[in-house]
Amino acid sequence: MSKLTRRSFNTILAAGTASLMAKSASAQADSMSFMSFTFAEEPNKPHVQKLLDGFRTASGTSIEPIGSAWGDMQKNILLRQRSKTLPTTAQVQERWLPALSTLPEMVNLDEAIGRAKLEAAIDPKVLAMGQAGGKTFGLPLITGSIGMVANKEVLEKAGVGVPQTLAEFRAALVAIRDKVPNSVPFAAATKNVNSIPLDFMIMVWAHGGRIIDESGKVLVNSDQAKAALGFMTDLMKNRLIAPEIDRPDSRRLFGQGACGFYFDPPQARGFARSFSGRGEAADQFVMPIKTPVLKAGDTPRSIQWGHLVCAFKGPNMANADAPGIKWLNYLISDAAQGTFPPSLSALPVTKSAQAMPVVQNDPFFKAWNEATGVPLINEIGIWSNAPELSTILSEEVQAALLGQKSPDAAIVSMATRMEASMAKRG
């Protein structure tokens, strides 16, 4: 083949490849799709499929599910945004919304569905999870809180009861370490920048501290935060928590009877059913408890939590009769809310579904609500620079837990770096 012919062939091949890629991107952008991290979780995949099947039956429209691991979800959305292959809708964690809401492709649901309709269907505190800058960019899908869960069977093996204070909590962890072989007494998150901040935040609150206030002032450089990190460092030194633990690891350990306590939303019950291999029989050992406090009489804390569905601009969101809009409306219907959240051991987001017998008559939900104490907003997740703040916090916590820094030095460094991040944010 001559150089000219080869050059012409390569030009044609490149043009053809570009054309195919463009057609593929266009087809992908126009097809109805739902990117979901719950669909990527093997125990929960059937529940998402059932939700999609319900919509297809009700509307005659099919949706392509796209599974993406929870830890990769934000990255994958941004990659698809750059390649112009965003899905029709995507499931997101509530604390990711401030950063994602800046994407120009995000659909304002106040316009797409109607602010009045949203406020009539969903409690204002729940709806607020999906709002940023005064607009609704995320439709609440499931709600609850992140609180402490205890494995009743593990506590019984260790001969301990439910701890009320942090001192009692530590004593219970020692008993589990000594009496339950090969266990991680407290499966706290010690890796993943998306998980560590939650566990550390609750511990700081338990010690009476704050990380960042509502005005954006960094408050983490305090005696309370230093004491919280010191408490966690002590747990690591004494093999009461372990390095390299992420939330999926905690859930597996808990379900298999190899940990006594960990933090999770009410979905903990669903994961325990799966990882124990015992199905609903596992419910007997899943015990929501109040987060231990520094001293008797203090208020237990938990974190406000939920999953949202965001929509991206395109043909499927063009008008009120577009299939994407119908999908969003279906997600807050009684048919969807009365089945999908309870199947995940989570709470529905609509007022009507929360009043259903499936929720009101479930002893687990009652126990969870009694144990949550006072849920507080995620102090880091509400800021547009939340990913950077989470990375800073996680790096400093890990440095202390691994003995690379003293707890006090890690807190001082954490505060300095967070202040610089907030100042850069403006």
N, C-alpha and C positions, 0 to 999 in steps of 0.2 A: 504494500500500500504506500503511495507517494506521500510526502509530507503534507501537500495541499489536501489530498484526499483524506488523510488522517485528521488534519485540522478541521476539515468540513464535517467529518464524522463525529468528532468530539464536540463540535459546536451544536450539531443536531441532537446528540445524546444529552448534552447539558440542557438544551432547551426543552427536550422531551421530559427529562427528569423534573425540571422546574415546573413544567405544566402539570405533571402528575401530582407533584407535591401541592401545588396551588389548588388543584381539584380536590385532593384529599382533605386539605385544610378547610376548603369551602364546604365540602360534604359534612365534615365533622362539626363545623360551626353551625350548620343548618339542622342537623339531626338533634332530636331531643335526647339529652343526656343528663345524668346526675352523678357527679363525682362525690364519693362518700368514703370516709375512713371506717365507718361502721360496717360497710359492705366488705371492707378488707379484713375485718375481724372474723375469723372462721366461725366462732360460736354465734355471732350476730348476723351473719350473711343471710340466712333464711328469713329473718325478720324484715330486712330491707327488701328482699325479693317479694315478700308477701305484700309489703306496702306498694311496691311498683305494680304488682299484679292487680291489687285493688283499684289503683288508678286506671289501669288499662280496661278493667271491667266497667268502671263508672264512666269513662270518657271515650273508650275506643282508641286511645292513643298509647303507643308503647314508648318506653323510656330506656335508653341504653345505660346500664349501671357501669360506672368506672371506679374500681377500687383503688384507693391510695392509702398507704399507711399513715396513721395519725401524725407521726413525726415528720413525714415528708409532705404533708398536705399544703402548707403555705408555699414551700419551694415549688411544688408542682403547679400550683395556681399561677405563680409569677412566671414560670417557664412557659406555660400555655398562653399567658397574656402577651408575652414577647413574640411568640410564634403565631399569634392570632388563631389559636385553636382552643379557646376557652370553652368549657362545657356550658350547657344551658343553665344549670344550677350546680351549686356545690355546698356540701355540708362543712361548716367551720365551727371551731370552738369560739365561745363568746369573747374570750380575751384576745383573739386575733383580729377582731373587727376594726379597731381603730386604725391599724396599719393597712388593712385591705380596703377600707372605705375610701382611700385616696385614689384607687384605680378608676380611671375614667369610664371603664366599661360597666361599673357597678350600677345596678338598677335601683332607683329610689322607690321603695315599696309603698311609700305614702301616696305616690302617684299611680303606681301599677295596680295596687289593690285598693287603696283608699285609706287614709289615716283614720277616718271615723270608723270604718269597718274593723280595722285592726284594734282600735281602742275598745270597741264594743265586745270583741271576742276574747281579748287577752288582757290580763291584769297589768296595770301600768308598770309595776316593778319587774314583771317578766318581760314585757315589751321593751323596757329600757335596755335590756341586754343586747338588743339588735339595733340600737340607735347610736349614731355618731354625728356630731356637728348639728344636732337638732333634726336629723333625718333618719328614717328607718331603712337601713341597708341589709339587715338580717332578719329573716322571719324565724321566731323561736319555734323549735321543733320538739325538744324535750327540756325539762328543767329539773332542778333539785339543788343540791349543795354538795360541796366536798367536805366530808367530815371523817371522823375516825370509825373504823369497823374493827370489831374483835372477833376472834375465832373461839367460840364458846368451848369447843372440844379441847383446844390447845390449852386454854386457861384451866380447864378441869384437870388435865394431865399434870399441869404445873402446880396445881393446888392453890390457885390464886383467884380472887374475885375481880370485879370491875374496879379499876383504880379511879379515884376522884381527883387526886392531886398529882403533880409531876413526881413528887417523891415516891408516892405509891406506885406510879407508873414505872419508874426505874426499878423498884423492888420486884415488880411483876416480871419485868424483862429479865432480870437476873435469874428468877425462878424458872422461867421458860428456857433460858440458855442452859441451865444446869440439869433440867429434868426432861427436856424434849430434844433428843439427839439430832444433830445436823439441821438445826432450825436457825432461822434469822428472827429473833424475837420481835423486833420492830422493823418491818420491811419498808423503811423510809426510802424515798427517791434520792439516790446519790449519783445519778448520771442523767443526762439529757436536760438541756437548757429549758425545755418546756415543762419539766416535771419538778426539778429541784426547787424553783421559786415557790411553788404552792406549799410544800411541806415546811420549808423554812419560814414562810410568811405566817403560817398558823402557829409555829413555835414562837415566833417573835410576838405575836398577839397574846399567846398564852403567858408570856413573861411581861406583858403590859406595854409593849413597844409598838412602833409603827415603822414602815419602810418609807413611804412617800405619802404626803397628805393630799387632799383634794385640790390644793392650789398648785401642786407640783413641787413643793418644798421637800427635799430629801431629809428624812428624819432618822435614818438607819444608824447613824453614828451616836448610839445611846448606850447607857449601861444595860438597858433591857435587851437590846439586840445582841450585845456582847455576851450577856448571860445565856441567851438562847443558843447562840453558836457554840458557846462553851459547853452547854448541856449536850448538844449533838456530838461535839468532839469527844466528850467523855463516853458517850454511848459507843462511838466507833472504837475507841481504845479498849473498851471492855467487851467487844464482840457482841454488842446488843443491837447494832445495826451493821450493815455490810457495804463495802464499796461495790460499784458497778451494778447497782440495782435501779431499774427503771419501772414504771408503773406496770407494764405487762409482766415483769418478773415478780412484782409484789402480788399480783393477782394469781399467778400460778402457784407461788409459795403458799398463799393463803388457802387456795382451793385444795391443795395437797396436804394441808395440815402441818406445814413447815414454818409458819409464822403466827404470832399471836395478834398483832395489830398492824394496820396500815391505813393510809388516807385514800379515800376514793369517793366518787359520787354514788348514789343508790344503785347504779349499775353493778355494784359489787356483788349483789345477789346473783345476777345473771352469770357473771364470770365464775363465781363459786360453783354454780350448778354445772357449768361446762368443765372446768378444770378438775373438779373432784371426781367427775364421771358418775355422779350420783343423782343428777337431775334435780328435781324439786325436793328430794330427800335431804339435799345439802342445806336447805333453808333453816334447818334446826340449829346449825352452828354459826350462821351469819348474824352477828349481833351489833347493830348500830349503837354506839355509845357516845356520850358527851366527851369532847376533847378534854383531857386532864388539865387542870388549872394550877397556877402557882401556889395559891393558898385557898383553903375552903371559903366559899362565898363569892369567889370571882366568877365572872360570866364566861361560860364556854363559848368558843368561837368556831365558825366554819366559814367557807368561802362560797359566795354565790356562784352558781355554775349552770351551764346549759349548752345545748347545741343549737346552731342557727343554720338556715339555708339562705344562701345568697344567690342572686340571679345576675346574669350578664347580658348586656344589650345584644340584640340580634333579632332575626325574623320571628323566633319563638316568643319574643317579648314585645312584639310590635303593638298590640292592642288588647283590649279586654277579652276578646275571643281567641287570642293566640293560645296555643297549647301550653306554653310555659306559664302563662298567667293562671290557666285552669289547674295546672299542677300545684302551684303555690296555694291556691284556694283550697284544693283538696287536702293539703297537708294540715290545715287548721279545721277541717271538717270533723264532725263527731265520729265518722267512720274511721278516719285515720288516727285521731287523737285518743279515741277510746280503745285502740288496739296496739298501735306501734309503741308509744312510750311504756305502757305497762309490760309489754313483752320484753323490754330491755331492763325492767325493774327501775324505770325512771318515771317521773311525774309528767302528766300532760301539761300543755301550756295554756289551753283554753279554759275559761271559766266553766263551761258546760261539761267538758270532759273531766275536770277535777271533781265535779259533783257526782260522777257516775259511781255506781256500786263497786265496780272493779277497782276503784281507787279508795273509796270510803271504807270498804269492808276488808281491805288488805291490812293485816296486822303489821306487816313489814313497813309499809308506808307510814302507818301511825307511829311505829317505833322510831323511824327515821326522823319524822318531824319533831318528835319529842327530844331527840338527841342532838339536833343541829344547833341548839343554843341560839345565838344571834348571828346569822350569816352576814358577812361583810363583803363589800365589793372587792374584787381583785385590785390591789393598789398599784400593781405594775401594768396589768393588762389594759387599763383604760387609756394609756398614752400611745401616741403614734410611734414612738421609739421603743415600744415595749420589747421587740426582739433584742435590741442592744442592751436594754436594762436587764433582761432575763439572762443574757450571756454574761454580763458583768457579775451579777449576783451569783450565778452558778459557778463561775470560775473561782470566785473568792471563797464560797462555801466549800468547794472541793479542795482548795488549797489548805484550808483549816482542817478538814476531815482527814486529809492525807498527811498531816503533820508538816506541810511545807511552810505554813505561816501559823502564828499564834491566832486564836480567835479574835483578840483585840486588834491585831494588825490587819487581819483580813477585813474586819468591819470598817476600819478607817480607810483602807484602800477602796472598799466597796462604795463607801459614801463619796469619796473624792471622784471616783470614776463616774458614778451616777450623776453627781452634780454637773460634771463636764458634759455628760450626755444630754441632760435636761437643758443646760445653757445653750448647747448647739442646736437643740430642737427649737428654742426661741420662746 
